[in-house]
Amino acid sequence: MVVSSLTLIFGYLVSALVVDTSSWVTYFAHTAPSVIDEALAEGRVYLPPIVAAELLSGKMSARQRAQLESFLLDLPLCTHDLEHWMRVGRLRAHLFLKGISVSTPDAHIAQCALDLKAELLSEDHVFFKIAQKTALRLLLV
């Protein structure tokens, strides 16, 4: 089942935002654009589970890990059934036929954005390649 996630803000429908690990790392280093803060305040940021795993894989103190876990638990989760994972596999196969090799985690993140009809914020150039061959919408800042 594909779901569109739109939020009504000041009378306008605004799409959800999926944030990739690379953009979260920049955000937590306090060098990210304010677009993440705005989307967080508006409740439009959705978390792919693999991004949570990647973020929590980094070196940090127990206190930092607890703070990060608390932060992540407050975000709406991109939920996934088997059909989602089948779409991830089909996306990877489609891209491979177009000459683009994509990891399962990156395909999963892209598919989360596609499923939600959301924009994706990432600093990883693989997503630019994916967007050229699919309906993936990137938020350019």
mmCIF file of the C-alpha atoms, coordinates in Angstrom:
data_MODEL
# 
_entry.id   MODEL 
# 
loop_
_atom_site.group_PDB 
_atom_site.id 
_atom_site.type_symbol 
_atom_site.label_atom_id 
_atom_site.label_alt_id 
_atom_site.label_comp_id 
_atom_site.label_asym_id 
_atom_site.label_entity_id 
_atom_site.label_seq_id 
_atom_site.pdbx_PDB_ins_code 
_atom_site.Cartn_x 
_atom_site.Cartn_y 
_atom_site.Cartn_z 
_atom_site.occupancy 
_atom_site.B_iso_or_equiv 
_atom_site.pdbx_formal_charge 
_atom_site.auth_seq_id 
_atom_site.auth_comp_id 
_atom_site.auth_asym_id 
_atom_site.auth_atom_id 
_atom_site.pdbx_PDB_model_num 
ATOM 1   C CA . MET A 1 1   ? 0.000  0.000  0.000   1.00 0.00 ? 1   MET A CA 1 
ATOM 2   C CA . VAL A 1 2   ? 1.426  3.367  -1.029  1.00 0.00 ? 2   VAL A CA 1 
ATOM 3   C CA . VAL A 1 3   ? 0.545  6.280  1.234   1.00 0.00 ? 3   VAL A CA 1 
ATOM 4   C CA . SER A 1 4   ? 0.934  9.971  0.565   1.00 0.00 ? 4   SER A CA 1 
ATOM 5   C CA . SER A 1 5   ? 1.918  12.016 3.557   1.00 0.00 ? 5   SER A CA 1 
ATOM 6   C CA . LEU A 1 6   ? 0.906  15.645 3.272   1.00 0.00 ? 6   LEU A CA 1 
ATOM 7   C CA . THR A 1 7   ? 0.689  18.226 6.023   1.00 0.00 ? 7   THR A CA 1 
ATOM 8   C CA . LEU A 1 8   ? -1.560 21.300 5.926   1.00 0.00 ? 8   LEU A CA 1 
ATOM 9   C CA . ILE A 1 9   ? 0.506  24.364 6.872   1.00 0.00 ? 9   ILE A CA 1 
ATOM 10  C CA . PHE A 1 10  ? -0.858 27.880 6.581   1.00 0.00 ? 10  PHE A CA 1 
ATOM 11  C CA . GLY A 1 11  ? -3.465 26.633 4.134   1.00 0.00 ? 11  GLY A CA 1 
ATOM 12  C CA . TYR A 1 12  ? -0.934 24.856 1.893   1.00 0.00 ? 12  TYR A CA 1 
ATOM 13  C CA . LEU A 1 13  ? -0.342 21.131 1.540   1.00 0.00 ? 13  LEU A CA 1 
ATOM 14  C CA . VAL A 1 14  ? 3.333  20.424 2.179   1.00 0.00 ? 14  VAL A CA 1 
ATOM 15  C CA . SER A 1 15  ? 4.885  17.057 1.502   1.00 0.00 ? 15  SER A CA 1 
ATOM 16  C CA . ALA A 1 16  ? 6.707  14.916 3.979   1.00 0.00 ? 16  ALA A CA 1 
ATOM 17  C CA . LEU A 1 17  ? 10.478 14.947 4.165   1.00 0.00 ? 17  LEU A CA 1 
ATOM 18  C CA . VAL A 1 18  ? 12.714 11.892 4.410   1.00 0.00 ? 18  VAL A CA 1 
ATOM 19  C CA . VAL A 1 19  ? 16.192 12.757 5.674   1.00 0.00 ? 19  VAL A CA 1 
ATOM 20  C CA . ASP A 1 20  ? 19.120 10.523 4.759   1.00 0.00 ? 20  ASP A CA 1 
ATOM 21  C CA . THR A 1 21  ? 21.902 9.683  7.207   1.00 0.00 ? 21  THR A CA 1 
ATOM 22  C CA . SER A 1 22  ? 24.351 12.057 5.489   1.00 0.00 ? 22  SER A CA 1 
ATOM 23  C CA . SER A 1 23  ? 22.073 15.040 6.063   1.00 0.00 ? 23  SER A CA 1 
ATOM 24  C CA . TRP A 1 24  ? 21.414 14.051 9.693   1.00 0.00 ? 24  TRP A CA 1 
ATOM 25  C CA . VAL A 1 25  ? 25.174 13.914 10.327  1.00 0.00 ? 25  VAL A CA 1 
ATOM 26  C CA . THR A 1 26  ? 25.513 17.427 8.932   1.00 0.00 ? 26  THR A CA 1 
ATOM 27  C CA . TYR A 1 27  ? 22.472 18.567 10.919  1.00 0.00 ? 27  TYR A CA 1 
ATOM 28  C CA . PHE A 1 28  ? 23.857 17.205 14.197  1.00 0.00 ? 28  PHE A CA 1 
ATOM 29  C CA . ALA A 1 29  ? 27.162 18.959 13.469  1.00 0.00 ? 29  ALA A CA 1 
ATOM 30  C CA . HIS A 1 30  ? 25.105 22.189 13.430  1.00 0.00 ? 30  HIS A CA 1 
ATOM 31  C CA . THR A 1 31  ? 26.025 22.985 9.849   1.00 0.00 ? 31  THR A CA 1 
ATOM 32  C CA . ALA A 1 32  ? 22.794 21.880 8.176   1.00 0.00 ? 32  ALA A CA 1 
ATOM 33  C CA . PRO A 1 33  ? 20.281 24.150 6.520   1.00 0.00 ? 33  PRO A CA 1 
ATOM 34  C CA . SER A 1 34  ? 17.336 25.267 8.606   1.00 0.00 ? 34  SER A CA 1 
ATOM 35  C CA . VAL A 1 35  ? 15.036 23.255 6.334   1.00 0.00 ? 35  VAL A CA 1 
ATOM 36  C CA . ILE A 1 36  ? 15.352 20.297 8.728   1.00 0.00 ? 36  ILE A CA 1 
ATOM 37  C CA . ASP A 1 37  ? 14.412 22.436 11.741  1.00 0.00 ? 37  ASP A CA 1 
ATOM 38  C CA . GLU A 1 38  ? 11.419 23.788 9.826   1.00 0.00 ? 38  GLU A CA 1 
ATOM 39  C CA . ALA A 1 39  ? 10.283 20.324 8.769   1.00 0.00 ? 39  ALA A CA 1 
ATOM 40  C CA . LEU A 1 40  ? 10.739 18.998 12.323  1.00 0.00 ? 40  LEU A CA 1 
ATOM 41  C CA . ALA A 1 41  ? 8.648  21.864 13.723  1.00 0.00 ? 41  ALA A CA 1 
ATOM 42  C CA . GLU A 1 42  ? 5.958  21.101 11.146  1.00 0.00 ? 42  GLU A CA 1 
ATOM 43  C CA . GLY A 1 43  ? 5.997  17.367 11.901  1.00 0.00 ? 43  GLY A CA 1 
ATOM 44  C CA . ARG A 1 44  ? 6.931  16.441 8.316   1.00 0.00 ? 44  ARG A CA 1 
ATOM 45  C CA . VAL A 1 45  ? 10.139 14.462 8.915   1.00 0.00 ? 45  VAL A CA 1 
ATOM 46  C CA . TYR A 1 46  ? 9.807  10.686 8.515   1.00 0.00 ? 46  TYR A CA 1 
ATOM 47  C CA . LEU A 1 47  ? 12.477 8.251  9.656   1.00 0.00 ? 47  LEU A CA 1 
ATOM 48  C CA . PRO A 1 48  ? 13.461 5.174  7.660   1.00 0.00 ? 48  PRO A CA 1 
ATOM 49  C CA . PRO A 1 49  ? 14.504 2.508  10.199  1.00 0.00 ? 49  PRO A CA 1 
ATOM 50  C CA . ILE A 1 50  ? 17.816 1.902  8.409   1.00 0.00 ? 50  ILE A CA 1 
ATOM 51  C CA . VAL A 1 51  ? 18.746 5.563  8.966   1.00 0.00 ? 51  VAL A CA 1 
ATOM 52  C CA . ALA A 1 52  ? 18.201 5.114  12.714  1.00 0.00 ? 52  ALA A CA 1 
ATOM 53  C CA . ALA A 1 53  ? 20.467 2.057  12.648  1.00 0.00 ? 53  ALA A CA 1 
ATOM 54  C CA . GLU A 1 54  ? 23.147 3.909  10.676  1.00 0.00 ? 54  GLU A CA 1 
ATOM 55  C CA . LEU A 1 55  ? 23.061 6.918  12.995  1.00 0.00 ? 55  LEU A CA 1 
ATOM 56  C CA . LEU A 1 56  ? 23.238 4.775  16.125  1.00 0.00 ? 56  LEU A CA 1 
ATOM 57  C CA . SER A 1 57  ? 26.200 2.863  14.679  1.00 0.00 ? 57  SER A CA 1 
ATOM 58  C CA . GLY A 1 58  ? 28.461 5.878  15.143  1.00 0.00 ? 58  GLY A CA 1 
ATOM 59  C CA . LYS A 1 59  ? 30.916 6.400  17.965  1.00 0.00 ? 59  LYS A CA 1 
ATOM 60  C CA . MET A 1 60  ? 29.313 8.336  20.822  1.00 0.00 ? 60  MET A CA 1 
ATOM 61  C CA . SER A 1 61  ? 29.018 8.389  24.584  1.00 0.00 ? 61  SER A CA 1 
ATOM 62  C CA . ALA A 1 62  ? 26.218 6.574  26.394  1.00 0.00 ? 62  ALA A CA 1 
ATOM 63  C CA . ARG A 1 63  ? 24.621 9.960  27.126  1.00 0.00 ? 63  ARG A CA 1 
ATOM 64  C CA . GLN A 1 64  ? 24.783 11.028 23.465  1.00 0.00 ? 64  GLN A CA 1 
ATOM 65  C CA . ARG A 1 65  ? 23.349 7.661  22.383  1.00 0.00 ? 65  ARG A CA 1 
ATOM 66  C CA . ALA A 1 66  ? 20.441 8.026  24.832  1.00 0.00 ? 66  ALA A CA 1 
ATOM 67  C CA . GLN A 1 67  ? 19.750 11.565 23.572  1.00 0.00 ? 67  GLN A CA 1 
ATOM 68  C CA . LEU A 1 68  ? 19.856 10.408 19.953  1.00 0.00 ? 68  LEU A CA 1 
ATOM 69  C CA . GLU A 1 69  ? 17.560 7.468  20.667  1.00 0.00 ? 69  GLU A CA 1 
ATOM 70  C CA . SER A 1 70  ? 15.081 9.782  22.411  1.00 0.00 ? 70  SER A CA 1 
ATOM 71  C CA . PHE A 1 71  ? 15.175 12.191 19.465  1.00 0.00 ? 71  PHE A CA 1 
ATOM 72  C CA . LEU A 1 72  ? 14.653 9.406  16.918  1.00 0.00 ? 72  LEU A CA 1 
ATOM 73  C CA . LEU A 1 73  ? 11.782 7.858  18.885  1.00 0.00 ? 73  LEU A CA 1 
ATOM 74  C CA . ASP A 1 74  ? 9.865  11.134 18.514  1.00 0.00 ? 74  ASP A CA 1 
ATOM 75  C CA . LEU A 1 75  ? 9.956  10.986 14.701  1.00 0.00 ? 75  LEU A CA 1 
ATOM 76  C CA . PRO A 1 76  ? 7.224  9.305  12.672  1.00 0.00 ? 76  PRO A CA 1 
ATOM 77  C CA . LEU A 1 77  ? 8.556  6.050  11.292  1.00 0.00 ? 77  LEU A CA 1 
ATOM 78  C CA . CYS A 1 78  ? 8.391  4.952  7.680   1.00 0.00 ? 78  CYS A CA 1 
ATOM 79  C CA . THR A 1 79  ? 6.595  1.671  8.276   1.00 0.00 ? 79  THR A CA 1 
ATOM 80  C CA . HIS A 1 80  ? 7.229  -1.228 5.968   1.00 0.00 ? 80  HIS A CA 1 
ATOM 81  C CA . ASP A 1 81  ? 5.446  -4.374 5.007   1.00 0.00 ? 81  ASP A CA 1 
ATOM 82  C CA . LEU A 1 82  ? 6.706  -7.063 2.660   1.00 0.00 ? 82  LEU A CA 1 
ATOM 83  C CA . GLU A 1 83  ? 5.303  -5.166 -0.335  1.00 0.00 ? 83  GLU A CA 1 
ATOM 84  C CA . HIS A 1 84  ? 7.630  -2.250 0.481   1.00 0.00 ? 84  HIS A CA 1 
ATOM 85  C CA . TRP A 1 85  ? 10.642 -4.573 0.425   1.00 0.00 ? 85  TRP A CA 1 
ATOM 86  C CA . MET A 1 86  ? 9.458  -6.017 -2.885  1.00 0.00 ? 86  MET A CA 1 
ATOM 87  C CA . ARG A 1 87  ? 9.350  -2.469 -4.269  1.00 0.00 ? 87  ARG A CA 1 
ATOM 88  C CA . VAL A 1 88  ? 12.904 -1.958 -2.937  1.00 0.00 ? 88  VAL A CA 1 
ATOM 89  C CA . GLY A 1 89  ? 14.030 -5.023 -4.881  1.00 0.00 ? 89  GLY A CA 1 
ATOM 90  C CA . ARG A 1 90  ? 12.227 -3.903 -8.038  1.00 0.00 ? 90  ARG A CA 1 
ATOM 91  C CA . LEU A 1 91  ? 13.766 -0.433 -7.686  1.00 0.00 ? 91  LEU A CA 1 
ATOM 92  C CA . ARG A 1 92  ? 17.264 -1.914 -7.428  1.00 0.00 ? 92  ARG A CA 1 
ATOM 93  C CA . ALA A 1 93  ? 16.601 -4.135 -10.464 1.00 0.00 ? 93  ALA A CA 1 
ATOM 94  C CA . HIS A 1 94  ? 15.230 -1.180 -12.472 1.00 0.00 ? 94  HIS A CA 1 
ATOM 95  C CA . LEU A 1 95  ? 18.236 0.959  -11.615 1.00 0.00 ? 95  LEU A CA 1 
ATOM 96  C CA . PHE A 1 96  ? 20.673 -1.854 -12.386 1.00 0.00 ? 96  PHE A CA 1 
ATOM 97  C CA . LEU A 1 97  ? 19.156 -2.131 -15.859 1.00 0.00 ? 97  LEU A CA 1 
ATOM 98  C CA . LYS A 1 98  ? 19.819 1.607  -16.231 1.00 0.00 ? 98  LYS A CA 1 
ATOM 99  C CA . GLY A 1 99  ? 23.467 1.116  -15.249 1.00 0.00 ? 99  GLY A CA 1 
ATOM 100 C CA . ILE A 1 100 ? 23.154 2.290  -11.648 1.00 0.00 ? 100 ILE A CA 1 
ATOM 101 C CA . SER A 1 101 ? 24.218 0.032  -8.793  1.00 0.00 ? 101 SER A CA 1 
ATOM 102 C CA . VAL A 1 102 ? 22.449 0.908  -5.548  1.00 0.00 ? 102 VAL A CA 1 
ATOM 103 C CA . SER A 1 103 ? 22.823 -0.700 -2.123  1.00 0.00 ? 103 SER A CA 1 
ATOM 104 C CA . THR A 1 104 ? 19.766 -2.149 -0.428  1.00 0.00 ? 104 THR A CA 1 
ATOM 105 C CA . PRO A 1 105 ? 19.892 0.513  2.335   1.00 0.00 ? 105 PRO A CA 1 
ATOM 106 C CA . ASP A 1 106 ? 19.996 3.352  -0.217  1.00 0.00 ? 106 ASP A CA 1 
ATOM 107 C CA . ALA A 1 107 ? 17.212 1.765  -2.262  1.00 0.00 ? 107 ALA A CA 1 
ATOM 108 C CA . HIS A 1 108 ? 15.186 1.398  0.945   1.00 0.00 ? 108 HIS A CA 1 
ATOM 109 C CA . ILE A 1 109 ? 15.626 5.095  1.796   1.00 0.00 ? 109 ILE A CA 1 
ATOM 110 C CA . ALA A 1 110 ? 14.677 6.138  -1.739  1.00 0.00 ? 110 ALA A CA 1 
ATOM 111 C CA . GLN A 1 111 ? 11.669 3.806  -1.687  1.00 0.00 ? 111 GLN A CA 1 
ATOM 112 C CA . CYS A 1 112 ? 10.529 5.293  1.649   1.00 0.00 ? 112 CYS A CA 1 
ATOM 113 C CA . ALA A 1 113 ? 10.441 8.727  0.000   1.00 0.00 ? 113 ALA A CA 1 
ATOM 114 C CA . LEU A 1 114 ? 8.699  7.326  -3.072  1.00 0.00 ? 114 LEU A CA 1 
ATOM 115 C CA . ASP A 1 115 ? 6.102  5.489  -0.957  1.00 0.00 ? 115 ASP A CA 1 
ATOM 116 C CA . LEU A 1 116 ? 5.322  8.646  1.009   1.00 0.00 ? 116 LEU A CA 1 
ATOM 117 C CA . LYS A 1 117 ? 5.449  10.849 -2.093  1.00 0.00 ? 117 LYS A CA 1 
ATOM 118 C CA . ALA A 1 118 ? 7.924  12.800 0.018   1.00 0.00 ? 118 ALA A CA 1 
ATOM 119 C CA . GLU A 1 119 ? 11.004 14.808 -0.786  1.00 0.00 ? 119 GLU A CA 1 
ATOM 120 C CA . LEU A 1 120 ? 14.385 13.337 0.131   1.00 0.00 ? 120 LEU A CA 1 
ATOM 121 C CA . LEU A 1 121 ? 17.165 15.392 1.676   1.00 0.00 ? 121 LEU A CA 1 
ATOM 122 C CA . SER A 1 122 ? 20.584 13.836 1.218   1.00 0.00 ? 122 SER A CA 1 
ATOM 123 C CA . GLU A 1 123 ? 24.180 14.739 0.519   1.00 0.00 ? 123 GLU A CA 1 
ATOM 124 C CA . ASP A 1 124 ? 24.833 11.310 -1.029  1.00 0.00 ? 124 ASP A CA 1 
ATOM 125 C CA . HIS A 1 125 ? 25.190 11.594 -4.799  1.00 0.00 ? 125 HIS A CA 1 
ATOM 126 C CA . VAL A 1 126 ? 23.691 8.153  -5.416  1.00 0.00 ? 126 VAL A CA 1 
ATOM 127 C CA . PHE A 1 127 ? 20.281 9.695  -4.797  1.00 0.00 ? 127 PHE A CA 1 
ATOM 128 C CA . PHE A 1 128 ? 20.839 12.205 -7.603  1.00 0.00 ? 128 PHE A CA 1 
ATOM 129 C CA . LYS A 1 129 ? 21.393 9.255  -9.928  1.00 0.00 ? 129 LYS A CA 1 
ATOM 130 C CA . ILE A 1 130 ? 18.247 7.547  -8.610  1.00 0.00 ? 130 ILE A CA 1 
ATOM 131 C CA . ALA A 1 131 ? 16.205 10.731 -9.106  1.00 0.00 ? 131 ALA A CA 1 
ATOM 132 C CA . GLN A 1 132 ? 17.307 10.940 -12.744 1.00 0.00 ? 132 GLN A CA 1 
ATOM 133 C CA . LYS A 1 133 ? 15.788 7.507  -13.449 1.00 0.00 ? 133 LYS A CA 1 
ATOM 134 C CA . THR A 1 134 ? 12.730 7.505  -11.154 1.00 0.00 ? 134 THR A CA 1 
ATOM 135 C CA . ALA A 1 135 ? 10.044 9.752  -9.668  1.00 0.00 ? 135 ALA A CA 1 
ATOM 136 C CA . LEU A 1 136 ? 12.227 10.408 -6.583  1.00 0.00 ? 136 LEU A CA 1 
ATOM 137 C CA . ARG A 1 137 ? 12.067 14.083 -5.607  1.00 0.00 ? 137 ARG A CA 1 
ATOM 138 C CA . LEU A 1 138 ? 15.137 15.564 -3.976  1.00 0.00 ? 138 LEU A CA 1 
ATOM 139 C CA . LEU A 1 139 ? 15.021 18.628 -1.771  1.00 0.00 ? 139 LEU A CA 1 
ATOM 140 C CA . LEU A 1 140 ? 17.832 20.834 -2.986  1.00 0.00 ? 140 LEU A CA 1 
ATOM 141 C CA . VAL A 1 141 ? 19.134 23.368 -0.496  1.00 0.00 ? 141 VAL A CA 1 
# 
